[in-house]
C-alpha cells in the first residue's frame, strides 16, 4: 500500500480510511528504516496544521500585515514544532508501553502515530484557531477540537497494538495512564493556584480591615 507523503498530497480517501479503519489500513503498512522518512511524515502533518491555523487567523483577523506575518510564521514553524512536540508526547507513551511489556521500537510507534494524525491534527488546529481568534466560536471550537482528539484515540490504540503486540486493554492503558496522571496534576496545580489567590485575597482584606 502506497503512503502519500508530498506537501500537496492530502489524499482524503487514504487519510480518512486511516482514521475510520485503522486496523485494515495499517495491517500491510511497513515502517521506514530511516529517521528522515519518519520526520518527513510529521513535517508534512505540521505543514497542513500550520496552514489550517494560519488561514483561520487570516479569515478572522482580516487581511493585514500582522495577519499575513502570523500566517507565514505558522506555515514555516509548524513543520518544525509538531515533530519536536510529539517526540515528547510519544516518548511518554513509549515509556508506558515499555513498562507494560511492549516490545516495539519508538521509531515505529512515532511513525504510525504521525500517519494517523495527518488528517486529524490539521482539523484540530483549524478548530483551535477558530476558538482562539473568534469569541463567537470559542466554545464550539474547543468542543470540536476535543472531539477530534477523542476520535484520534481509536487509531492511536490500534497503533500501540500493532507496534507493541498488545491486547486492547494494554493498548488503551498506554494513553490512558498518562492522561490520568496529567489530569490529576493539573487539578492539583489548579487547586494550589486557587488556594494562593484565596489566601492573598484574605490577607489583603485583613490588612484593609486593620488599616
C-alpha positions as CSV (number, residue, x, y, z in Angstrom):
1,X,0.0,0.0,0.0
2,X,1.4,3.4,-1.0
3,X,1.5,6.2,1.6
4,X,1.1,9.7,0.0
5,X,3.8,11.9,1.5
6,X,4.2,15.1,-0.5
7,X,3.2,18.5,0.8
8,X,0.4,18.7,-1.8
9,X,-0.8,15.1,-1.4
10,X,-3.6,15.5,1.1
11,X,-5.2,12.3,-0.1
12,X,-8.5,12.5,1.8
13,X,-9.6,9.0,0.8
14,X,-6.4,7.4,2.2
15,X,-6.3,9.5,5.4
16,X,-10.0,9.3,6.1
17,X,-9.9,5.5,5.9
18,X,-6.8,5.5,8.1
19,X,-8.8,7.2,10.8
20,X,-12.0,5.2,10.3
21,X,-10.5,1.8,9.5
22,X,-7.0,1.9,11.0
23,X,-6.7,-1.9,11.6
24,X,-7.3,-2.6,7.9
25,X,-5.2,0.3,6.7
26,X,-2.2,-0.3,9.0
27,X,-2.2,-4.1,8.6
28,X,0.0,-4.1,5.5
29,X,2.0,-0.9,6.1
30,X,5.6,-1.3,6.9
31,X,7.6,1.4,8.8
32,X,10.6,3.0,7.1
33,X,14.1,2.1,8.2
34,X,15.4,5.6,8.4
35,X,14.5,8.6,10.6
36,X,14.3,11.1,7.7
37,X,11.2,9.4,6.4
38,X,9.7,9.3,9.9
39,X,10.3,13.0,10.5
40,X,9.0,13.8,6.9
41,X,5.6,12.4,7.9
42,X,5.5,14.7,10.9
43,X,6.8,17.7,9.0
44,X,4.1,17.3,6.4
45,X,1.4,17.0,9.1
46,X,2.8,20.1,10.7
47,X,2.6,21.9,7.4
48,X,-1.1,21.2,7.0
49,X,-1.8,22.1,10.6
50,X,0.1,25.4,10.2
51,X,-1.8,26.1,7.0
52,X,-5.1,25.4,8.7
53,X,-4.4,27.6,11.8
54,X,-2.8,30.3,9.7
55,X,-5.8,30.6,7.3
56,X,-8.1,30.9,10.3
57,X,-6.1,33.8,11.5
58,X,-6.4,35.5,8.1
59,X,-10.2,34.8,7.9
60,X,-11.0,36.0,11.4
61,X,-8.4,38.8,11.8
62,X,-8.7,40.3,8.3
63,X,-6.0,40.7,5.7
64,X,-3.3,42.9,7.2
65,X,0.4,43.0,7.5
66,X,0.3,41.4,11.0
67,X,-2.1,38.7,9.9
68,X,0.0,37.8,6.9
69,X,3.1,37.7,9.0
70,X,1.3,35.4,11.5
71,X,0.2,33.2,8.7
72,X,3.8,32.9,7.3
73,X,5.2,32.2,10.8
74,X,2.6,29.5,11.4
75,X,3.3,27.9,8.0
76,X,7.1,27.9,8.5
77,X,7.4,26.9,12.1
78,X,4.7,24.2,12.3
79,X,6.6,21.6,10.3
80,X,9.4,22.0,12.9
81,X,7.3,22.4,16.1
82,X,5.0,19.4,15.5
83,X,7.7,16.8,15.1
84,X,9.6,18.0,18.2
85,X,6.4,18.3,20.3
86,X,5.2,14.8,19.5
87,X,8.7,13.3,20.2
88,X,8.0,14.3,23.8
89,X,4.3,13.1,23.8
90,X,5.1,9.8,22.2
91,X,8.2,9.5,24.3
92,X,5.9,9.4,27.4
93,X,3.6,6.9,25.7
94,X,6.6,4.7,24.7
95,X,7.8,4.6,28.4
96,X,4.4,3.5,29.5
97,X,4.3,0.9,26.7
98,X,7.6,-0.5,27.7
99,X,6.5,-0.6,31.4
100,X,3.5,-2.7,30.2
101,X,5.8,-5.1,28.4
102,X,5.7,-3.6,24.9
103,X,8.5,-4.8,22.5
104,X,8.1,-2.4,19.6
105,X,10.5,0.5,18.8
106,X,10.0,4.2,19.4
107,X,10.6,4.9,15.7
108,X,7.8,2.6,14.5
109,X,5.4,4.0,17.1
110,X,6.2,7.6,16.3
111,X,5.9,6.9,12.6
112,X,2.5,5.3,12.7
113,X,1.1,7.8,15.1
114,X,2.2,10.5,12.7
115,X,0.3,8.8,9.9
116,X,-2.9,8.6,11.9
117,X,-2.6,12.3,12.8
118,X,-2.2,13.5,9.2
119,X,-5.9,14.4,8.9
120,X,-6.9,14.9,12.5
121,X,-4.2,17.3,13.7
122,X,-4.9,19.9,11.0
123,X,-8.6,19.6,11.8
124,X,-7.8,20.1,15.5
125,X,-5.6,23.1,14.6
126,X,-8.4,24.5,12.5
127,X,-11.0,24.3,15.3
128,X,-8.5,25.6,17.9
129,X,-7.7,28.5,15.7
130,X,-11.4,29.5,15.5
131,X,-11.7,29.2,19.3
132,X,-8.7,31.5,19.8
133,X,-9.5,34.0,17.2
134,X,-13.2,34.3,17.3
135,X,-15.2,34.8,20.5
136,X,-18.4,33.7,18.7
137,X,-16.8,30.2,18.0
138,X,-14.9,29.9,21.3
139,X,-16.9,27.1,23.0
140,X,-17.7,25.5,19.6
141,X,-14.1,25.4,18.6
142,X,-13.0,23.9,21.9
143,X,-15.7,21.3,21.8
144,X,-14.9,20.4,18.1
145,X,-11.1,20.2,18.9
146,X,-11.8,18.0,21.9
147,X,-14.0,15.7,19.8
148,X,-11.2,15.3,17.2
149,X,-8.9,14.4,20.0
150,X,-11.3,11.7,21.2
151,X,-11.7,10.3,17.6
152,X,-7.9,10.1,17.4
153,X,-7.7,7.8,20.4
154,X,-9.0,4.9,18.4
155,X,-6.3,4.9,15.7
156,X,-3.7,5.5,18.3
157,X,-4.9,2.5,20.2
158,X,-4.6,0.4,17.0
159,X,-1.0,1.7,16.5
160,X,0.0,0.6,20.0
161,X,-1.5,-2.8,19.4
162,X,0.3,-3.2,16.1
163,X,3.7,-1.9,17.3
164,X,3.9,-3.5,20.7
165,X,1.8,-6.6,20.2
166,X,-0.7,-5.5,22.9
167,X,-4.3,-6.6,23.5
168,X,-6.9,-3.9,23.6
169,X,-6.6,-3.2,27.3
170,X,-2.9,-2.6,27.4
171,X,-3.1,-0.5,24.2
172,X,-5.7,1.7,25.9
173,X,-3.6,2.0,29.0
174,X,-0.7,3.4,27.0
175,X,-2.6,6.7,26.6
176,X,-5.0,6.4,29.5
177,X,-2.4,6.3,32.3
178,X,-0.5,9.5,31.2
179,X,-3.9,11.2,30.7
180,X,-5.0,10.4,34.2
181,X,-1.7,11.4,35.7
182,X,-1.5,14.8,33.9
183,X,-5.2,15.4,34.7
184,X,-4.6,14.8,38.4
185,X,-1.5,17.0,38.4
186,X,-3.4,19.7,36.5
187,X,-6.2,19.7,39.1
188,X,-3.7,19.8,41.9
189,X,-1.9,22.8,40.4
190,X,-5.3,24.5,39.8
191,X,-6.3,23.9,43.5
192,X,-3.0,25.2,44.6
193,X,-3.4,28.3,42.4
194,X,-6.9,28.9,43.8
195,X,-5.6,28.5,47.3
196,X,-2.9,31.0,46.8
197,X,-5.3,33.5,45.3
198,X,-7.8,33.0,48.1
199,X,-5.1,33.3,50.7
200,X,-3.8,36.5,49.1
201,X,-7.3,38.0,49.0
202,X,-7.9,37.1,52.6
203,X,-4.6,38.7,53.7
204,X,-5.4,41.8,51.7
205,X,-8.9,42.0,53.3
206,X,-7.4,41.6,56.8
207,X,-4.9,44.4,56.1
208,X,-7.6,46.7,54.9
209,X,-9.7,45.9,58.0
210,X,-6.9,46.7,60.4
211,X,-5.8,49.7,58.5
